[in-house]
C-alpha cells in the first residue's frame, strides 16, 4: 500500500504489512467505521473508545432466576451505564457482544441476622467461575463479599451476578450492592 500523507497525518503500511496511521505534531488520530468514530487518540496519546462495551448498576431489587438449583441471579434497580445495551436488567444477564477479556466486579452487601453467611458469585454461561464467602462477627451487622476477575469470553457468552440461595440475601437499601463489566480487549 503506498504511503499517503495528509499533513499532519500519514497512512501507510509497516514493514510487517500492518496498516499504520501516524499523527504528527499536535494532531489527533481517529479510527472511523460505518457506525462512527470507534477509537480516538488526542495529541497526548489519551485513547477513547466510545463503543467499548461497559456496564455498571447498583441497588439490589429482587432475585432473578434460580440457576443450577443453587444460585439466585441478582437484579439491580439502577443501571448507570449500559453502553451497547448488552446487560438485560429484566434477567440480570450480560451477553458478551465480542470475544475478548472482560473485567468483572461484584460487591454484595448483606445485613445479617443470626450470623448468617453471605456469598457472591460470578457465573459465566451459568457456571460458577469465582466466588467469595463471609460471615460477620456480630448479629445485625452489614457485611460485604467482593469478587473481581478478568474473564476470557467468546461472543455470546453470558455473565451473571448471583448469591447462594440457602444463605443471606442482599441488603435492599441504597447502593450497597453494585456490579460492573468492561471489555478490556
C-alpha positions in Angstrom: 0.0 0.0 0.0 1.5 3.3 -0.9 2.1 5.9 1.8 -0.5 8.7 1.8 0.3 11.9 3.6 -2.3 14.5 4.6 -0.4 16.9 6.8 -0.1 16.3 9.8 -1.2 12.6 9.4 0.2 9.7 7.4 -1.5 6.4 6.4 0.8 3.6 5.4 2.0 0.1 6.0 4.5 -1.2 8.4 7.4 -3.5 7.5 5.2 -6.5 8.6 2.3 -5.4 6.4 0.1 -4.0 9.1 -1.8 -0.8 8.4 -0.4 2.3 10.1 -1.9 5.7 11.0 0.6 8.2 12.2 -0.4 11.6 13.6 2.4 14.2 13.9 2.7 17.4 15.9 -0.4 18.4 17.8 -2.7 16.3 15.6 -5.2 13.8 16.9 -6.0 10.5 15.3 -9.3 8.6 14.8 -10.5 5.3 13.5 -13.8 5.7 11.9 -16.2 2.9 10.9 -19.7 3.0 9.4 -21.1 3.2 12.9 -19.0 6.3 13.7 -15.7 7.0 15.5 -14.6 3.7 17.1 -11.3 5.0 18.5 -9.8 8.4 19.1 -6.3 9.4 20.3 -5.5 13.0 21.2 -2.1 14.6 20.7 -1.0 13.4 24.2 -1.8 9.8 23.4 -5.0 9.5 25.5 -7.3 7.0 23.8 -11.1 6.9 24.0 -13.4 4.1 22.6 -17.0 5.3 22.7 -18.4 2.0 21.6 -16.4 -0.2 24.1 -18.9 -2.4 25.9 -19.4 -1.3 29.5 -22.0 -1.9 32.2 -22.5 -0.7 35.8 -25.5 -1.0 38.1 -26.3 -0.7 41.8 -29.1 -1.3 44.4 -30.4 -4.8 44.6 -34.1 -5.0 43.8 -35.0 -8.7 43.9 -33.9 -12.2 42.9 -33.9 -13.3 39.3 -33.8 -16.8 38.1 -32.5 -19.8 40.1 -29.5 -21.2 38.2 -28.5 -24.8 38.6 -30.6 -25.2 41.7 -28.1 -23.2 43.7 -27.5 -19.6 42.6 -30.0 -16.8 42.6 -29.4 -14.1 40.0 -29.1 -10.5 41.4 -31.3 -7.9 39.7 -30.5 -4.2 40.1 -32.9 -1.2 40.3 -30.5 1.3 38.9 -28.5 0.8 35.7 -26.0 3.7 35.5 -24.1 2.6 32.4 -25.1 0.1 29.7 -23.0 1.0 26.7 -24.2 -1.2 23.8 -27.2 -2.5 25.8 -25.5 -5.8 26.5 -27.0 -6.0 30.0 -30.6 -7.2 30.3 -32.0 -5.6 33.5 -35.0 -7.9 33.4 -33.0 -11.1 33.6 -29.7 -9.8 35.2 -27.7 -11.3 32.3 -24.8 -9.6 30.4 -24.2 -11.0 27.0 -20.7 -10.5 25.6 -21.0 -8.9 22.1 -17.5 -9.9 21.0 -14.7 -12.3 22.1 -12.2 -10.8 24.4 -11.1 -10.2 28.0 -13.7 -8.7 30.3 -13.1 -7.1 33.7 -15.9 -8.1 36.0 -16.6 -6.7 39.5 -19.4 -7.6 42.0 -19.9 -6.2 45.5 -22.6 -7.9 47.6 -23.7 -6.4 50.9 -25.9 -8.2 53.5 -27.3 -7.1 56.8 -27.0 -10.3 58.8 -29.3 -11.9 61.2 -28.2 -14.9 63.3 -24.6 -14.5 62.0 -25.7 -15.7 58.5 -23.1 -16.4 55.9 -23.2 -14.3 52.7 -21.8 -15.2 49.3 -21.1 -13.5 46.0 -20.7 -15.5 42.7 -19.7 -14.6 39.2 -21.1 -17.1 36.7 -20.1 -17.5 33.1 -22.5 -19.4 31.0 -24.3 -20.4 34.2 -21.1 -22.0 35.7 -19.5 -20.7 38.9 -16.2 -19.1 37.9 -15.2 -17.3 41.1 -16.9 -16.6 44.5 -16.4 -15.1 47.9 -17.9 -16.0 51.3 -18.1 -14.0 54.5 -19.5 -14.4 58.0 -19.9 -11.4 60.2 -18.6 -11.0 63.7 -21.8 -9.8 65.2 -25.6 -10.2 64.6 -27.4 -7.4 62.8 -24.2 -6.1 61.1 -23.5 -5.2 57.5 -21.1 -7.5 55.7 -19.5 -7.4 52.3 -18.4 -10.0 49.8 -16.4 -8.6 46.9 -15.4 -10.6 43.7 -13.2 -9.3 40.8 -11.8 -11.1 37.9 -10.8 -11.0 34.2 -12.8 -13.4 32.1 -11.9 -14.5 28.7 -15.2 -14.8 26.8 -16.4 -15.8 23.4 -19.0 -13.7 21.6 -22.5 -14.5 23.1 -21.1 -15.9 26.4 -23.1 -14.7 29.4 -22.0 -13.2 32.7 -24.4 -13.3 35.7 -24.0 -12.0 39.3 -25.5 -14.2 42.0 -25.6 -15.5 45.5 -26.2 -18.9 47.1 -30.0 -19.5 47.7 -29.5 -21.1 51.1 -27.6 -18.2 52.7 -28.1 -14.4 53.3 -29.9 -12.2 50.8 -28.6 -8.8 49.7 -29.4 -5.6 51.6 -32.0 -3.7 49.6 -31.3 -0.1 50.7 -29.1 2.5 48.9 -26.4 1.4 46.6 -24.5 -1.1 48.8 -24.7 -3.8 46.1 -23.1 -3.0 42.7 -21.6 -4.6 39.7 -19.7 -3.7 36.6 -18.3 -5.2 33.4 -15.9 -3.7 31.0 -14.4 -5.1 27.8 -10.6 -4.8 28.1 -9.9 -6.0 24.6 
